[in-house]
Amino acid sequence: MKREHGIVEATEALRALESFDTIIDVRSEGEFAEDHVPGAINCPVLNNAERAEVGTLDRQQSSFEARRRGAALVARNIARHLEGRFADKPRDWHPLVYCWRGGGRSAALTHVLARVGWRAQQLDGGYRAYRRAVMAELETLPLAMEFNVITGTTGSGKSRLLQALASQGAQVLDLEALACHRGSVLGGLPSQPQPGQKAFETQLWDALRRCDPARPVFVESESRKIGNLRVPDALLTRMRESACIRLDVPLPVRVRLLRDEYAHFERDPATLATQLDCLVPLHGHDKVSAWKSLAEQHAWDTMVEQLLREHYDPAYLRSIARNFRASGQARELPIASDDTAAYAAAARELVN
């Protein structure tokens, strides 16, 4: 790892994140919210308003005035961090500091921390270099993995099985959990917005880097997009050429599972109706109106069963056959109940 003048290169830092006691992102809170190094804390040396102020000075007056005002703000904020978040750090504290491109913001804090006597290091190239390294690793990490792809028609409890596998110590890549979306037109989570694409890719990279290539990784069959987010090409290609496990779950069980997972729609039929409108181009106004009518009558079992038979199942089966080459030879795994115990037993069968 490069350590000249307190600087560490991005690619090497990615492989040694756990060696740092703290990872400090000195960018503004807005930049941090978009994406950041896993485990980083946000200690802005210029917050959103201050960054905008300095940028305005640079455009409207001069770079000198912008630098003079920026230096005063940075010094004030560094002092506040020293007296606050860093006040209890021990003598041998070893933080990694980064900003947008490894420039003045991170250099200023790294210099002060090093002058105090801490083993502070600056990320060479900043977040921008980190982002390039993550994207490069997302091209290579999936190639080293052996995936077991969980397939099964909508409502089979694929995510529930992944959770049961994880609880029994299996390696699991839960893409829908990372994407905060269940992967269908009705799959948005009511109280949890999706992350941005960059943050999703960071979480995905972080999950993959923690996997042991010597052990299989269980993952759910997914489309190219999960809600508004795109699954990286290398990962999707590797999944689509991997061995498959097909869940065989009776239709009444699937209906119960879906009603449990999408209970928020039963409490808010108006939102459900809006989402169902997305299916009009595929099924026409008459059929979608019939589904809406069932929802208005609270005939939930009938509505869910019709959606499965007439929309979800045909679409899913076409997609699986087209995209997952080993789906025709998938190992079949029957699950006869929506009980947690049934999925725990299925997970044990796969792990043992």
C-alpha positions in Angstrom: 0.0 0.0 0.0 1.3 3.4 -1.0 2.0 5.6 2.1 4.1 8.4 0.7 3.3 11.7 2.4 0.3 10.2 4.1 -1.4 9.3 0.8 -3.0 5.9 0.1 -4.1 4.7 -3.4 -7.7 4.0 -4.0 -7.4 0.4 -5.2 -5.2 -0.6 -2.3 -7.4 1.2 0.2 -10.5 -0.7 -1.0 -8.7 -4.0 -0.1 -7.7 -2.6 3.4 -10.7 -0.6 4.6 -10.8 -2.6 7.8 -7.2 -1.6 8.6 -8.3 2.0 9.3 -9.9 3.0 12.6 -12.2 5.5 11.0 -13.0 6.5 7.4 -13.8 10.2 7.2 -15.7 11.8 4.3 -15.1 15.5 4.4 -17.5 16.3 1.5 -20.8 18.1 2.1 -23.8 16.3 3.5 -25.4 16.3 0.0 -22.4 14.6 -1.6 -22.2 12.1 1.2 -25.9 11.2 0.9 -25.5 10.4 -2.8 -22.8 7.8 -2.1 -19.8 7.2 0.2 -17.3 4.6 1.2 -18.9 1.9 3.3 -18.6 2.7 7.0 -17.5 6.3 6.4 -18.6 9.1 8.7 -19.5 12.5 7.4 -17.4 15.4 8.8 -17.8 18.2 6.2 -15.1 20.8 6.1 -17.6 22.7 3.9 -21.3 22.0 4.3 -23.9 22.4 1.5 -24.5 26.1 2.1 -20.8 26.9 2.6 -19.8 25.0 -0.6 -22.4 26.9 -2.6 -21.1 30.2 -1.1 -17.5 29.5 -2.0 -18.6 28.5 -5.5 -20.5 31.7 -6.0 -17.6 33.8 -4.9 -15.3 31.9 -7.4 -17.7 32.6 -10.3 -18.8 36.2 -9.4 -15.6 37.7 -7.8 -12.3 35.7 -8.0 -10.7 32.5 -7.2 -8.6 34.3 -4.6 -11.6 35.5 -2.7 -13.2 32.1 -2.9 -10.0 30.5 -1.5 -9.7 33.0 1.3 -13.4 32.6 2.4 -13.1 28.8 1.9 -10.0 28.6 4.1 -11.7 30.4 6.9 -14.7 28.1 6.8 -12.6 25.0 6.5 -10.4 26.0 9.5 -13.5 26.7 11.6 -15.1 23.4 10.7 -11.9 21.4 11.3 -11.6 23.1 14.8 -15.2 22.1 15.5 -14.5 18.4 14.5 -11.4 18.4 16.7 -13.3 19.6 19.7 -16.3 17.3 18.9 -16.1 14.0 17.0 -12.3 13.6 17.3 -11.9 14.8 20.9 -11.7 11.3 22.4 -9.5 9.7 19.8 -6.4 7.9 21.2 -2.8 8.7 20.2 -2.5 5.8 17.8 -5.8 6.6 15.9 -5.5 5.7 12.2 -8.1 7.5 10.0 -8.5 7.6 6.3 -9.7 10.9 4.9 -11.2 11.7 1.5 -13.1 14.3 -0.4 -14.3 14.5 -4.0 -11.0 14.1 -5.9 -8.3 14.1 -3.2 -7.8 17.9 -3.3 -7.8 20.7 -0.8 -10.6 19.6 1.5 -9.2 16.3 2.5 -5.6 17.5 2.4 -6.4 20.3 4.9 -7.9 17.9 7.5 -5.3 15.2 6.9 -2.5 17.8 7.5 -4.1 19.0 10.8 -4.7 15.4 12.0 -1.1 14.4 11.2 0.3 17.5 12.9 -1.6 16.5 16.0 0.2 13.2 15.9 -2.4 10.8 14.5 -1.6 8.4 11.7 -4.0 10.1 9.3 -3.9 9.2 5.6 -5.5 10.9 2.6 -7.2 8.8 -0.2 -5.4 9.6 -3.4 -7.9 10.8 -6.0 -10.7 11.0 -3.4 -14.2 9.7 -3.9 -13.8 9.9 -7.7 -10.8 7.4 -7.7 -12.7 5.2 -5.2 -15.7 5.1 -7.5 -13.6 4.1 -10.5 -12.0 1.3 -8.4 -15.5 0.0 -7.3 -16.8 -0.1 -10.8 -13.7 -2.0 -12.0 -14.1 -4.5 -9.2 -17.8 -5.0 -10.0 -16.6 -6.2 -13.4 -14.3 -8.9 -11.9 -15.7 -9.9 -8.5 -18.7 -11.8 -9.9 -16.5 -13.9 -12.1 -14.9 -15.5 -9.1 -18.3 -16.5 -7.5 -20.3 -19.7 -7.8 -23.9 -18.6 -7.7 -27.0 -20.7 -6.9 -29.9 -18.8 -8.4 -33.3 -19.2 -6.6 -36.1 -19.2 -9.2 -39.8 -19.6 -8.8 -43.0 -17.8 -9.9 -44.0 -14.6 -8.1 -45.0 -15.1 -4.5 -43.0 -18.3 -4.0 -41.1 -16.7 -1.1 -37.7 -16.5 -2.8 -36.7 -13.6 -0.5 -38.0 -15.4 2.5 -35.8 -18.4 1.5 -32.8 -16.2 1.2 -33.4 -14.8 4.7 -33.6 -18.4 6.0 -30.4 -19.3 4.2 -28.6 -16.3 5.7 -29.8 -17.2 9.2 -28.2 -20.6 8.8 -24.8 -19.2 7.8 -25.1 -19.5 4.0 -23.7 -16.8 1.8 -26.5 -14.7 0.4 -26.7 -11.8 -2.0 -30.1 -10.2 -1.5 -30.3 -7.8 -4.4 -33.9 -6.7 -3.6 -32.9 -5.8 0.0 -30.0 -3.8 -1.3 -32.2 -2.1 -3.9 -35.1 -1.5 -1.4 -37.5 -2.9 -4.0 -39.3 -6.2 -4.6 -38.6 -6.1 -8.3 -42.0 -5.7 -9.9 -44.4 -3.0 -10.9 -45.9 -3.2 -7.3 -42.5 -3.8 -5.7 -41.8 -0.3 -4.2 -41.5 -0.2 -0.4 -43.9 2.3 1.1 -41.6 3.8 3.7 -38.2 3.2 2.2 -37.1 4.9 -1.0 -34.6 3.3 -3.3 -31.0 4.4 -3.0 -29.4 6.0 -6.0 -27.5 3.9 -8.6 -24.1 4.8 -7.1 -25.1 3.9 -3.6 -26.6 0.7 -4.8 -23.4 -0.3 -6.6 -21.3 0.6 -3.5 -23.5 -1.7 -1.3 -23.3 -4.4 -4.0 -19.6 -4.2 -4.2 -19.3 -4.3 -0.4 -21.5 -7.4 -0.2 -19.6 -9.2 -3.0 -16.1 -8.4 -1.5 -17.2 -10.1 1.7 -18.1 -13.3 0.0 -15.8 -16.3 0.1 -15.3 -17.5 -3.5 -14.8 -21.1 -2.2 -18.4 -21.2 -1.0 -21.6 -20.9 -3.1 -23.6 -17.6 -3.0 -27.4 -17.8 -3.1 -29.1 -15.1 -5.1 -32.6 -14.6 -6.4 -33.3 -14.5 -10.1 -33.7 -10.9 -11.1 -34.4 -8.8 -14.2 -31.9 -6.3 -15.5 -33.6 -3.6 -13.4 -34.9 -3.7 -9.9 -37.3 -0.7 -9.7 -35.2 2.2 -10.9 -31.9 0.5 -10.4 -29.8 -1.5 -12.9 -28.0 -4.7 -11.9 -24.3 -4.5 -13.2 -23.8 -6.4 -16.4 -21.0 -8.6 -15.2 -23.1 -9.8 -12.2 -26.2 -10.3 -14.3 -24.3 -12.3 -16.9 -22.7 -14.5 -14.3 -26.1 -15.1 -12.6 -27.7 -16.0 -15.8 -25.2 -18.8 -16.6 -25.3 -20.3 -13.1 -27.1 -23.3 -11.7 -30.8 -22.8 -10.7 -33.0 -24.0 -7.8 -36.8 -23.7 -8.5 -39.2 -23.3 -5.7 -42.5 -25.2 -6.1 -45.1 -23.5 -4.0 -48.9 -24.0 -4.2 -51.0 -21.1 -5.5 -52.9 -20.6 -2.3 -49.7 -20.3 -0.4 -48.3 -17.8 -2.9 -51.5 -15.7 -2.5 -51.0 -15.7 1.3 -47.4 -14.7 1.0 -48.1 -11.9 -1.4 -50.9 -10.5 0.7 -48.6 -10.5 3.7 -45.7 -8.8 1.8 -48.0 -6.2 0.1 -50.4 -5.6 3.0 -49.8 -1.8 2.6 -51.8 -1.9 -0.6 -54.8 -3.4 1.2 -54.6 -0.4 3.5 -54.2 2.0 0.6 -56.3 0.8 -2.4 -55.9 4.2 -4.1 -52.1 3.8 -4.4 -52.7 0.2 -5.6 -55.0 1.5 -8.3 -52.4 4.0 -9.5 -49.8 1.3 -9.7 -52.1 -1.1 -11.6 -52.5 1.6 -14.3 -49.0 0.8 -15.3 -50.3 -2.6 -16.6 -52.8 -1.0 -19.0 -50.4 -1.1 -22.0 -50.0 -4.8 -21.5 -53.6 -5.9 -20.5 -55.9 -3.1 -21.6 -58.3 -0.9 -19.6 -61.0 -3.5 -19.2 -58.9 -6.1 -17.4 -57.1 -3.5 -15.2 -60.5 -2.0 -14.3 -61.7 -5.5 -13.3 -58.7 -5.9 -11.0 -59.3 -2.4 -9.5 -62.9 -3.4 -8.9 -61.9 -6.5 -7.0 -59.6 -4.3 -4.8 -62.4 -1.9 -4.1 -64.6 -4.8 -3.0 -61.7 -6.1 -0.8 -61.7 -9.4 -2.7 -58.0 -9.7 -2.2 -57.5 -13.4 -2.7 -59.4 -13.3 -6.0 -57.5 -10.2 -7.2 -54.1 -11.6 -6.3 -54.8 -15.0 -7.9 -56.0 -13.3 -11.1 -52.9 -11.1 -11.2 -50.7 -14.1 -10.8 -52.4 -16.2 -13.4 -52.9 -13.5 -16.0 -49.9 -11.3 -15.6 -47.1 -12.3 -13.3 -46.8 -16.0 -14.0 -46.7 -15.8 -17.8 -44.3 -12.9 -17.7 -42.0 -14.6 -15.2 -41.9 -17.9 -17.0 -41.1 -16.3 -20.3 -38.3 -14.2 -18.7 -36.8 -17.2 -16.9 -36.7 -19.4 -19.9 -35.2 -16.7 -22.0 -32.6 -15.4 -19.6 -31.4 -18.2 -17.3 -29.9 -20.9 -19.4 -29.9 -23.5 -16.6 -33.5 -23.0 -15.6 -34.7 -26.0 -17.5 -32.5 -28.2 -15.4 -33.2 -26.5 -12.1 -33.3 -28.5 -8.9 -36.9 -28.5 -7.7 -37.5 -27.6 -4.1 -41.1 -28.0 -2.9 -42.4 -25.8 -0.1 -46.0 -26.6 1.0 -46.6 -23.9 3.6 -46.0 -20.2 4.2 -44.8 -21.0 7.8 -41.3 -19.7 8.7 -40.4 -23.3 9.7 -41.1 -24.5 6.1 -38.6 -22.1 4.7 -36.1 -22.9 7.4 -36.4 -26.6 6.5 -35.9 -25.8 2.8 -32.8 -23.8 3.7 -31.4 -26.6 5.7 -31.9 -29.0 2.8 -29.9 -26.7 0.5 -27.1 -26.0 3.0 -26.6 -29.6 4.1 
